[in-house]
Amino acid sequence: MRTRTFRQPASARPSPEDTVPTTHQVLVNHEGQYALYPAARETPDGWTPAGFDGTEDACAAFVDAHWPDTRPLSLRGA
C-alpha cells in the first residue's frame, strides 16, 4: 500500500519568524515615531535604530516608556 504525502503550499507554511523566537529592535523615524522590527532584517529606509533590542514584549515596554505622546513631531509643536 502506498501512502501519499501532503505538502502544504509555501504560502500556507509558517515562516521561520513564526516558529523561531525573534529578537526585535526598536526603530524611530524622523517624526519621532517608534516601531518594532525583526533585528535580523536590514533597517528600512527612513528608520534609525533607537538603540534597544530584545523580545517583542521588552521592546514594546521600551516604546511605552519612551513614546508617551504618539503624535508625529510635526504635530506636537502645533
PDB file of N, CA, C and O in Angstrom:
ATOM      1  N   MET A   1       0.827  -1.168   0.000  1.00  0.00           N
ATOM      2  CA  MET A   1       0.000   0.000   0.000  1.00  0.00           C
ATOM      3  C   MET A   1       0.880   1.242   0.000  1.00  0.00           C
ATOM      4  O   MET A   1       1.838   1.337   0.767  1.00  0.00           O
ATOM      5  N   ARG A   2       0.549   2.185  -0.859  1.00  0.00           N
ATOM      6  CA  ARG A   2       1.309   3.421  -0.965  1.00  0.00           C
ATOM      7  C   ARG A   2       0.629   4.502  -0.128  1.00  0.00           C
ATOM      8  O   ARG A   2      -0.597   4.581  -0.059  1.00  0.00           O
ATOM      9  N   THR A   3       1.430   5.302   0.482  1.00  0.00           N
ATOM     10  CA  THR A   3       0.876   6.441   1.207  1.00  0.00           C
ATOM     11  C   THR A   3       1.236   7.710   0.451  1.00  0.00           C
ATOM     12  O   THR A   3       2.284   7.803  -0.189  1.00  0.00           O
ATOM     13  N   ARG A   4       0.375   8.646   0.538  1.00  0.00           N
ATOM     14  CA  ARG A   4       0.628   9.926  -0.123  1.00  0.00           C
ATOM     15  C   ARG A   4       1.042  10.951   0.922  1.00  0.00           C
ATOM     16  O   ARG A   4       0.481  11.016   2.016  1.00  0.00           O
ATOM     17  N   THR A   5       2.001  11.718   0.569  1.00  0.00           N
ATOM     18  CA  THR A   5       2.453  12.792   1.447  1.00  0.00           C
ATOM     19  C   THR A   5       1.834  14.085   0.968  1.00  0.00           C
ATOM     20  O   THR A   5       1.977  14.479  -0.190  1.00  0.00           O
ATOM     21  N   PHE A   6       1.156  14.722   1.869  1.00  0.00           N
ATOM     22  CA  PHE A   6       0.548  16.010   1.539  1.00  0.00           C
ATOM     23  C   PHE A   6       1.498  17.120   1.962  1.00  0.00           C
ATOM     24  O   PHE A   6       1.950  17.160   3.107  1.00  0.00           O
ATOM     25  N   ARG A   7       1.792  18.003   1.050  1.00  0.00           N
ATOM     26  CA  ARG A   7       2.646  19.147   1.346  1.00  0.00           C
ATOM     27  C   ARG A   7       1.824  20.406   1.241  1.00  0.00           C
ATOM     28  O   ARG A   7       1.116  20.621   0.256  1.00  0.00           O
ATOM     29  N   GLN A   8       1.916  21.222   2.238  1.00  0.00           N
ATOM     30  CA  GLN A   8       1.210  22.497   2.199  1.00  0.00           C
ATOM     31  C   GLN A   8       1.878  23.407   1.180  1.00  0.00           C
ATOM     32  O   GLN A   8       3.094  23.348   0.997  1.00  0.00           O
ATOM     33  N   PRO A   9       1.095  24.244   0.520  1.00  0.00           N
ATOM     34  CA  PRO A   9       1.721  25.228  -0.360  1.00  0.00           C
ATOM     35  C   PRO A   9       2.593  26.167   0.469  1.00  0.00           C
ATOM     36  O   PRO A   9       2.345  26.387   1.655  1.00  0.00           O
ATOM     37  N   ALA A  10       3.600  26.707  -0.169  1.00  0.00           N
ATOM     38  CA  ALA A  10       4.543  27.575   0.547  1.00  0.00           C
ATOM     39  C   ALA A  10       3.829  28.707   1.275  1.00  0.00           C
ATOM     40  O   ALA A  10       4.249  29.099   2.364  1.00  0.00           O
ATOM     41  N   SER A  11       2.777  29.227   0.705  1.00  0.00           N
ATOM     42  CA  SER A  11       2.070  30.343   1.341  1.00  0.00           C
ATOM     43  C   SER A  11       1.353  29.922   2.613  1.00  0.00           C
ATOM     44  O   SER A  11       1.051  30.778   3.444  1.00  0.00           O
ATOM     45  N   ALA A  12       1.069  28.633   2.800  1.00  0.00           N
ATOM     46  CA  ALA A  12       0.365  28.154   3.978  1.00  0.00           C
ATOM     47  C   ALA A  12       1.326  27.701   5.075  1.00  0.00           C
ATOM     48  O   ALA A  12       0.914  27.512   6.220  1.00  0.00           O
ATOM     49  N   ARG A  13       2.584  27.528   4.739  1.00  0.00           N
ATOM     50  CA  ARG A  13       3.561  27.098   5.737  1.00  0.00           C
ATOM     51  C   ARG A  13       3.973  28.289   6.596  1.00  0.00           C
ATOM     52  O   ARG A  13       4.086  29.403   6.086  1.00  0.00           O
ATOM     53  N   PRO A  14       4.198  28.073   7.880  1.00  0.00           N
ATOM     54  CA  PRO A  14       4.649  29.183   8.721  1.00  0.00           C
ATOM     55  C   PRO A  14       6.043  29.632   8.308  1.00  0.00           C
ATOM     56  O   PRO A  14       6.883  28.813   7.935  1.00  0.00           O
ATOM     57  N   SER A  15       6.279  30.915   8.377  1.00  0.00           N
ATOM     58  CA  SER A  15       7.607  31.431   8.070  1.00  0.00           C
ATOM     59  C   SER A  15       8.514  31.160   9.263  1.00  0.00           C
ATOM     60  O   SER A  15       8.025  30.916  10.366  1.00  0.00           O
ATOM     61  N   PRO A  16       9.819  31.198   9.061  1.00  0.00           N
ATOM     62  CA  PRO A  16      10.734  30.991  10.185  1.00  0.00           C
ATOM     63  C   PRO A  16      10.486  31.978  11.320  1.00  0.00           C
ATOM     64  O   PRO A  16      10.688  31.638  12.485  1.00  0.00           O
ATOM     65  N   GLU A  17      10.052  33.191  10.997  1.00  0.00           N
ATOM     66  CA  GLU A  17       9.776  34.187  12.033  1.00  0.00           C
ATOM     67  C   GLU A  17       8.608  33.772  12.910  1.00  0.00           C
ATOM     68  O   GLU A  17       8.522  34.191  14.064  1.00  0.00           O
ATOM     69  N   ASP A  18       7.701  32.947  12.373  1.00  0.00           N
ATOM     70  CA  ASP A  18       6.551  32.491  13.145  1.00  0.00           C
ATOM     71  C   ASP A  18       6.899  31.330  14.074  1.00  0.00           C
ATOM     72  O   ASP A  18       6.196  31.100  15.058  1.00  0.00           O
ATOM     73  N   THR A  19       7.959  30.605  13.780  1.00  0.00           N
ATOM     74  CA  THR A  19       8.274  29.405  14.539  1.00  0.00           C
ATOM     75  C   THR A  19       9.510  29.556  15.422  1.00  0.00           C
ATOM     76  O   THR A  19       9.677  28.789  16.370  1.00  0.00           O
ATOM     77  N   VAL A  20      10.361  30.505  15.141  1.00  0.00           N
ATOM     78  CA  VAL A  20      11.584  30.708  15.905  1.00  0.00           C
ATOM     79  C   VAL A  20      11.442  32.022  16.671  1.00  0.00           C
ATOM     80  O   VAL A  20      11.028  33.026  16.092  1.00  0.00           O
ATOM     81  N   PRO A  21      11.779  32.032  17.961  1.00  0.00           N
ATOM     82  CA  PRO A  21      11.704  33.299  18.685  1.00  0.00           C
ATOM     83  C   PRO A  21      12.536  34.357  17.981  1.00  0.00           C
ATOM     84  O   PRO A  21      13.693  34.118  17.635  1.00  0.00           O
ATOM     85  N   THR A  22      11.956  35.508  17.772  1.00  0.00           N
ATOM     86  CA  THR A  22      12.608  36.572  17.024  1.00  0.00           C
ATOM     87  C   THR A  22      13.047  37.678  17.972  1.00  0.00           C
ATOM     88  O   THR A  22      12.278  38.130  18.820  1.00  0.00           O
ATOM     89  N   THR A  23      14.284  38.101  17.817  1.00  0.00           N
ATOM     90  CA  THR A  23      14.751  39.278  18.532  1.00  0.00           C
ATOM     91  C   THR A  23      14.305  40.485  17.729  1.00  0.00           C
ATOM     92  O   THR A  23      14.497  40.547  16.515  1.00  0.00           O
ATOM     93  N   HIS A  24      13.717  41.427  18.411  1.00  0.00           N
ATOM     94  CA  HIS A  24      13.258  42.645  17.761  1.00  0.00           C
ATOM     95  C   HIS A  24      14.169  43.800  18.116  1.00  0.00           C
ATOM     96  O   HIS A  24      14.900  43.761  19.106  1.00  0.00           O
ATOM     97  N   GLN A  25      14.110  44.819  17.297  1.00  0.00           N
ATOM     98  CA  GLN A  25      14.794  46.066  17.612  1.00  0.00           C
ATOM     99  C   GLN A  25      13.763  47.184  17.546  1.00  0.00           C
ATOM    100  O   GLN A  25      12.745  47.075  16.863  1.00  0.00           O
ATOM    101  N   VAL A  26      14.046  48.245  18.261  1.00  0.00           N
ATOM    102  CA  VAL A  26      13.175  49.406  18.239  1.00  0.00           C
ATOM    103  C   VAL A  26      13.764  50.388  17.240  1.00  0.00           C
ATOM    104  O   VAL A  26      14.950  50.714  17.292  1.00  0.00           O
ATOM    105  N   LEU A  27      12.916  50.855  16.329  1.00  0.00           N
ATOM    106  CA  LEU A  27      13.327  51.838  15.333  1.00  0.00           C
ATOM    107  C   LEU A  27      12.571  53.130  15.586  1.00  0.00           C
ATOM    108  O   LEU A  27      11.502  53.132  16.197  1.00  0.00           O
ATOM    109  N   VAL A  28      13.144  54.233  15.107  1.00  0.00           N
ATOM    110  CA  VAL A  28      12.485  55.533  15.206  1.00  0.00           C
ATOM    111  C   VAL A  28      12.657  56.240  13.861  1.00  0.00           C
ATOM    112  O   VAL A  28      13.691  56.096  13.207  1.00  0.00           O
ATOM    113  N   ASN A  29      11.645  57.002  13.451  1.00  0.00           N
ATOM    114  CA  ASN A  29      11.748  57.732  12.187  1.00  0.00           C
ATOM    115  C   ASN A  29      11.922  59.222  12.441  1.00  0.00           C
ATOM    116  O   ASN A  29      12.004  59.644  13.595  1.00  0.00           O
ATOM    117  N   HIS A  30      11.980  60.026  11.382  1.00  0.00           N
ATOM    118  CA  HIS A  30      12.237  61.461  11.509  1.00  0.00           C
ATOM    119  C   HIS A  30      11.108  62.203  12.219  1.00  0.00           C
ATOM    120  O   HIS A  30      11.303  63.336  12.659  1.00  0.00           O
ATOM    121  N   GLU A  31       9.942  61.593  12.338  1.00  0.00           N
ATOM    122  CA  GLU A  31       8.809  62.192  13.043  1.00  0.00           C
ATOM    123  C   GLU A  31       8.755  61.753  14.509  1.00  0.00           C
ATOM    124  O   GLU A  31       7.809  62.084  15.225  1.00  0.00           O
ATOM    125  N   GLY A  32       9.776  61.005  14.952  1.00  0.00           N
ATOM    126  CA  GLY A  32       9.813  60.550  16.331  1.00  0.00           C
ATOM    127  C   GLY A  32       8.850  59.420  16.625  1.00  0.00           C
ATOM    128  O   GLY A  32       8.515  59.170  17.783  1.00  0.00           O
ATOM    129  N   GLN A  33       8.399  58.731  15.580  1.00  0.00           N
ATOM    130  CA  GLN A  33       7.505  57.594  15.743  1.00  0.00           C
ATOM    131  C   GLN A  33       8.343  56.329  15.891  1.00  0.00           C
ATOM    132  O   GLN A  33       9.364  56.167  15.223  1.00  0.00           O
ATOM    133  N   TYR A  34       7.904  55.443  16.765  1.00  0.00           N
ATOM    134  CA  TYR A  34       8.637  54.216  17.049  1.00  0.00           C
ATOM    135  C   TYR A  34       7.976  53.018  16.378  1.00  0.00           C
ATOM    136  O   TYR A  34       6.777  53.020  16.102  1.00  0.00           O
ATOM    137  N   ALA A  35       8.787  51.997  16.126  1.00  0.00           N
ATOM    138  CA  ALA A  35       8.290  50.750  15.546  1.00  0.00           C
ATOM    139  C   ALA A  35       9.155  49.601  16.047  1.00  0.00           C
ATOM    140  O   ALA A  35      10.335  49.781  16.346  1.00  0.00           O
ATOM    141  N   LEU A  36       8.552  48.417  16.135  1.00  0.00           N
ATOM    142  CA  LEU A  36       9.292  47.193  16.433  1.00  0.00           C
ATOM    143  C   LEU A  36       9.570  46.504  15.108  1.00  0.00           C
ATOM    144  O   LEU A  36       8.706  46.454  14.232  1.00  0.00           O
ATOM    145  N   TYR A  37      10.777  45.973  14.964  1.00  0.00           N
ATOM    146  CA  TYR A  37      11.169  45.371  13.692  1.00  0.00           C
ATOM    147  C   TYR A  37      12.095  44.199  13.984  1.00  0.00           C
ATOM    148  O   TYR A  37      12.908  44.281  14.905  1.00  0.00           O
ATOM    149  N   PRO A  38      11.995  43.111  13.227  1.00  0.00           N
ATOM    150  CA  PRO A  38      12.916  41.981  13.459  1.00  0.00           C
ATOM    151  C   PRO A  38      14.373  42.431  13.350  1.00  0.00           C
ATOM    152  O   PRO A  38      14.763  43.049  12.360  1.00  0.00           O
ATOM    153  N   ALA A  39      15.165  42.122  14.356  1.00  0.00           N
ATOM    154  CA  ALA A  39      16.553  42.576  14.408  1.00  0.00           C
ATOM    155  C   ALA A  39      17.410  41.982  13.301  1.00  0.00           C
ATOM    156  O   ALA A  39      18.409  42.581  12.906  1.00  0.00           O
ATOM    157  N   ALA A  40      17.034  40.810  12.795  1.00  0.00           N
ATOM    158  CA  ALA A  40      17.834  40.154  11.765  1.00  0.00           C
ATOM    159  C   ALA A  40      17.655  40.797  10.391  1.00  0.00           C
ATOM    160  O   ALA A  40      18.438  40.540   9.477  1.00  0.00           O
ATOM    161  N   ARG A  41      16.646  41.618  10.248  1.00  0.00           N
ATOM    162  CA  ARG A  41      16.401  42.254   8.948  1.00  0.00           C
ATOM    163  C   ARG A  41      17.123  43.589   8.850  1.00  0.00           C
ATOM    164  O   ARG A  41      17.412  44.241   9.853  1.00  0.00           O
ATOM    165  N   GLU A  42      17.403  43.972   7.615  1.00  0.00           N
ATOM    166  CA  GLU A  42      18.037  45.260   7.357  1.00  0.00           C
ATOM    167  C   GLU A  42      17.057  46.380   7.712  1.00  0.00           C
ATOM    168  O   GLU A  42      15.864  46.297   7.419  1.00  0.00           O
ATOM    169  N   THR A  43      17.580  47.419   8.342  1.00  0.00           N
ATOM    170  CA  THR A  43      16.747  48.554   8.734  1.00  0.00           C
ATOM    171  C   THR A  43      16.163  49.214   7.490  1.00  0.00           C
ATOM    172  O   THR A  43      16.905  49.548   6.566  1.00  0.00           O
ATOM    173  N   PRO A  44      14.847  49.406   7.452  1.00  0.00           N
ATOM    174  CA  PRO A  44      14.229  50.014   6.272  1.00  0.00           C
ATOM    175  C   PRO A  44      14.591  51.496   6.144  1.00  0.00           C
ATOM    176  O   PRO A  44      14.903  52.166   7.128  1.00  0.00           O
ATOM    177  N   ASP A  45      14.541  51.979   4.916  1.00  0.00           N
ATOM    178  CA  ASP A  45      14.813  53.387   4.659  1.00  0.00           C
ATOM    179  C   ASP A  45      13.873  54.262   5.485  1.00  0.00           C
ATOM    180  O   ASP A  45      12.692  53.951   5.644  1.00  0.00           O
ATOM    181  N   GLY A  46      14.411  55.349   6.001  1.00  0.00           N
ATOM    182  CA  GLY A  46      13.609  56.286   6.768  1.00  0.00           C
ATOM    183  C   GLY A  46      13.545  55.969   8.250  1.00  0.00           C
ATOM    184  O   GLY A  46      12.951  56.731   9.012  1.00  0.00           O
ATOM    185  N   TRP A  47      14.137  54.872   8.675  1.00  0.00           N
ATOM    186  CA  TRP A  47      14.109  54.463  10.072  1.00  0.00           C
ATOM    187  C   TRP A  47      15.531  54.336  10.597  1.00  0.00           C
ATOM    188  O   TRP A  47      16.451  54.015   9.845  1.00  0.00           O
ATOM    189  N   THR A  48      15.709  54.587  11.891  1.00  0.00           N
ATOM    190  CA  THR A  48      17.011  54.506  12.548  1.00  0.00           C
ATOM    191  C   THR A  48      16.867  53.655  13.803  1.00  0.00           C
ATOM    192  O   THR A  48      15.872  53.789  14.516  1.00  0.00           O
ATOM    193  N   PRO A  49      17.831  52.782  14.095  1.00  0.00           N
ATOM    194  CA  PRO A  49      17.750  52.024  15.343  1.00  0.00           C
ATOM    195  C   PRO A  49      17.752  52.974  16.545  1.00  0.00           C
ATOM    196  O   PRO A  49      18.533  53.925  16.594  1.00  0.00           O
ATOM    197  N   ALA A  50      16.880  52.707  17.499  1.00  0.00           N
ATOM    198  CA  ALA A  50      16.778  53.534  18.704  1.00  0.00           C
ATOM    199  C   ALA A  50      17.735  53.062  19.795  1.00  0.00           C
ATOM    200  O   ALA A  50      17.797  53.661  20.868  1.00  0.00           O
ATOM    201  N   GLY A  51      18.479  51.992  19.526  1.00  0.00           N
ATOM    202  CA  GLY A  51      19.471  51.519  20.479  1.00  0.00           C
ATOM    203  C   GLY A  51      18.948  50.515  21.484  1.00  0.00           C
ATOM    204  O   GLY A  51      19.558  50.312  22.534  1.00  0.00           O
ATOM    205  N   PHE A  52      17.824  49.882  21.178  1.00  0.00           N
ATOM    206  CA  PHE A  52      17.283  48.869  22.085  1.00  0.00           C
ATOM    207  C   PHE A  52      16.821  47.684  21.270  1.00  0.00           C
ATOM    208  O   PHE A  52      16.177  47.844  20.233  1.00  0.00           O
ATOM    209  N   ASP A  53      17.151  46.488  21.742  1.00  0.00           N
ATOM    210  CA  ASP A  53      16.637  45.273  21.120  1.00  0.00           C
ATOM    211  C   ASP A  53      16.383  44.236  22.191  1.00  0.00           C
ATOM    212  O   ASP A  53      16.956  44.299  23.279  1.00  0.00           O
ATOM    213  N   GLY A  54      15.520  43.278  21.880  1.00  0.00           N
ATOM    214  CA  GLY A  54      15.165  42.235  22.833  1.00  0.00           C
ATOM    215  C   GLY A  54      13.923  41.514  22.363  1.00  0.00           C
ATOM    216  O   GLY A  54      13.633  41.467  21.168  1.00  0.00           O
ATOM    217  N   THR A  55      13.190  40.951  23.310  1.00  0.00           N
ATOM    218  CA  THR A  55      11.950  40.274  22.952  1.00  0.00           C
ATOM    219  C   THR A  55      10.931  41.313  22.499  1.00  0.00           C
ATOM    220  O   THR A  55      11.107  42.511  22.719  1.00  0.00           O
ATOM    221  N   GLU A  56       9.876  40.841  21.870  1.00  0.00           N
ATOM    222  CA  GLU A  56       8.821  41.760  21.436  1.00  0.00           C
ATOM    223  C   GLU A  56       8.226  42.494  22.630  1.00  0.00           C
ATOM    224  O   GLU A  56       7.973  43.696  22.558  1.00  0.00           O
ATOM    225  N   ASP A  57       8.002  41.779  23.723  1.00  0.00           N
ATOM    226  CA  ASP A  57       7.437  42.403  24.926  1.00  0.00           C
ATOM    227  C   ASP A  57       8.379  43.445  25.518  1.00  0.00           C
ATOM    228  O   ASP A  57       7.933  44.518  25.926  1.00  0.00           O
ATOM    229  N   ALA A  58       9.672  43.144  25.569  1.00  0.00           N
ATOM    230  CA  ALA A  58      10.645  44.095  26.108  1.00  0.00           C
ATOM    231  C   ALA A  58      10.726  45.346  25.240  1.00  0.00           C
ATOM    232  O   ALA A  58      10.824  46.462  25.752  1.00  0.00           O
ATOM    233  N   CYS A  59      10.684  45.151  23.928  1.00  0.00           N
ATOM    234  CA  CYS A  59      10.720  46.295  23.011  1.00  0.00           C
ATOM    235  C   CYS A  59       9.456  47.141  23.145  1.00  0.00           C
ATOM    236  O   CYS A  59       9.519  48.370  23.107  1.00  0.00           O
ATOM    237  N   ALA A  60       8.313  46.482  23.301  1.00  0.00           N
ATOM    238  CA  ALA A  60       7.061  47.217  23.481  1.00  0.00           C
ATOM    239  C   ALA A  60       7.098  48.029  24.771  1.00  0.00           C
ATOM    240  O   ALA A  60       6.610  49.159  24.803  1.00  0.00           O
ATOM    241  N   ALA A  61       7.665  47.473  25.824  1.00  0.00           N
ATOM    242  CA  ALA A  61       7.788  48.203  27.087  1.00  0.00           C
ATOM    243  C   ALA A  61       8.713  49.404  26.923  1.00  0.00           C
ATOM    244  O   ALA A  61       8.446  50.471  27.478  1.00  0.00           O
ATOM    245  N   PHE A  62       9.794  49.241  26.168  1.00  0.00           N
ATOM    246  CA  PHE A  62      10.709  50.358  25.892  1.00  0.00           C
ATOM    247  C   PHE A  62       9.969  51.476  25.166  1.00  0.00           C
ATOM    248  O   PHE A  62      10.094  52.647  25.524  1.00  0.00           O
ATOM    249  N   VAL A  63       9.205  51.113  24.154  1.00  0.00           N
ATOM    250  CA  VAL A  63       8.451  52.112  23.390  1.00  0.00           C
ATOM    251  C   VAL A  63       7.440  52.810  24.296  1.00  0.00           C
ATOM    252  O   VAL A  63       7.314  54.034  24.255  1.00  0.00           O
ATOM    253  N   ASP A  64       6.723  52.047  25.107  1.00  0.00           N
ATOM    254  CA  ASP A  64       5.749  52.644  26.032  1.00  0.00           C
ATOM    255  C   ASP A  64       6.407  53.664  26.959  1.00  0.00           C
ATOM    256  O   ASP A  64       5.820  54.703  27.259  1.00  0.00           O
ATOM    257  N   ALA A  65       7.620  53.367  27.409  1.00  0.00           N
ATOM    258  CA  ALA A  65       8.325  54.255  28.330  1.00  0.00           C
ATOM    259  C   ALA A  65       8.909  55.488  27.650  1.00  0.00           C
ATOM    260  O   ALA A  65       9.074  56.525  28.293  1.00  0.00           O
ATOM    261  N   HIS A  66       9.224  55.390  26.364  1.00  0.00           N
ATOM    262  CA  HIS A  66       9.923  56.477  25.677  1.00  0.00           C
ATOM    263  C   HIS A  66       9.065  57.257  24.679  1.00  0.00           C
ATOM    264  O   HIS A  66       9.537  58.227  24.086  1.00  0.00           O
ATOM    265  N   TRP A  67       7.827  56.847  24.492  1.00  0.00           N
ATOM    266  CA  TRP A  67       6.984  57.492  23.489  1.00  0.00           C
ATOM    267  C   TRP A  67       5.599  57.768  24.068  1.00  0.00           C
ATOM    268  O   TRP A  67       4.612  57.189  23.614  1.00  0.00           O
ATOM    269  N   PRO A  68       5.519  58.650  25.067  1.00  0.00           N
ATOM    270  CA  PRO A  68       4.231  58.902  25.712  1.00  0.00           C
ATOM    271  C   PRO A  68       3.254  59.671  24.825  1.00  0.00           C
ATOM    272  O   PRO A  68       2.042  59.485  24.933  1.00  0.00           O
ATOM    273  N   ASP A  69       3.765  60.524  23.960  1.00  0.00           N
ATOM    274  CA  ASP A  69       2.918  61.312  23.054  1.00  0.00           C
ATOM    275  C   ASP A  69       3.087  60.738  21.659  1.00  0.00           C
ATOM    276  O   ASP A  69       4.115  60.961  21.019  1.00  0.00           O
ATOM    277  N   THR A  70       2.098  60.007  21.182  1.00  0.00           N
ATOM    278  CA  THR A  70       2.242  59.279  19.920  1.00  0.00           C
ATOM    279  C   THR A  70       1.995  60.122  18.684  1.00  0.00           C
ATOM    280  O   THR A  70       2.037  59.608  17.567  1.00  0.00           O
ATOM    281  N   ARG A  71       1.741  61.400  18.866  1.00  0.00           N
ATOM    282  CA  ARG A  71       1.586  62.261  17.682  1.00  0.00           C
ATOM    283  C   ARG A  71       2.943  62.448  17.011  1.00  0.00           C
ATOM    284  O   ARG A  71       3.970  62.462  17.690  1.00  0.00           O
ATOM    285  N   PRO A  72       2.960  62.593  15.684  1.00  0.00           N
ATOM    286  CA  PRO A  72       4.222  62.888  14.993  1.00  0.00           C
ATOM    287  C   PRO A  72       4.817  64.208  15.506  1.00  0.00           C
ATOM    288  O   PRO A  72       4.081  65.079  15.970  1.00  0.00           O
ATOM    289  N   LEU A  73       6.137  64.356  15.424  1.00  0.00           N
ATOM    290  CA  LEU A  73       6.795  65.584  15.877  1.00  0.00           C
ATOM    291  C   LEU A  73       6.192  66.829  15.242  1.00  0.00           C
ATOM    292  O   LEU A  73       6.056  67.862  15.897  1.00  0.00           O
ATOM    293  N   SER A  74       5.836  66.730  13.982  1.00  0.00           N
ATOM    294  CA  SER A  74       5.300  67.894  13.274  1.00  0.00           C
ATOM    295  C   SER A  74       3.981  68.380  13.875  1.00  0.00           C
ATOM    296  O   SER A  74       3.612  69.538  13.679  1.00  0.00           O
ATOM    297  N   LEU A  75       3.269  67.527  14.596  1.00  0.00           N
ATOM    298  CA  LEU A  75       2.023  67.931  15.236  1.00  0.00           C
ATOM    299  C   LEU A  75       2.174  68.260  16.713  1.00  0.00           C
ATOM    300  O   LEU A  75       1.308  68.920  17.288  1.00  0.00           O
ATOM    301  N   ARG A  76       3.249  67.816  17.332  1.00  0.00           N
ATOM    302  CA  ARG A  76       3.435  68.078  18.755  1.00  0.00           C
ATOM    303  C   ARG A  76       3.659  69.544  19.061  1.00  0.00           C
ATOM    304  O   ARG A  76       3.209  70.040  20.093  1.00  0.00           O
ATOM    305  N   GLY A  77       4.345  70.235  18.181  1.00  0.00           N
ATOM    306  CA  GLY A  77       4.649  71.643  18.414  1.00  0.00           C
ATOM    307  C   GLY A  77       3.520  72.572  18.016  1.00  0.00           C
ATOM    308  O   GLY A  77       3.570  73.768  18.305  1.00  0.00           O
ATOM    309  N   ALA A  78       2.508  72.042  17.360  1.00  0.00           N
ATOM    310  CA  ALA A  78       1.413  72.892  16.863  1.00  0.00           C
ATOM    311  C   ALA A  78       0.463  73.289  17.963  1.00  0.00           C
ATOM    312  O   ALA A  78      -0.510  74.001  17.713  1.00  0.00           O
TER     313      ALA A  78
END
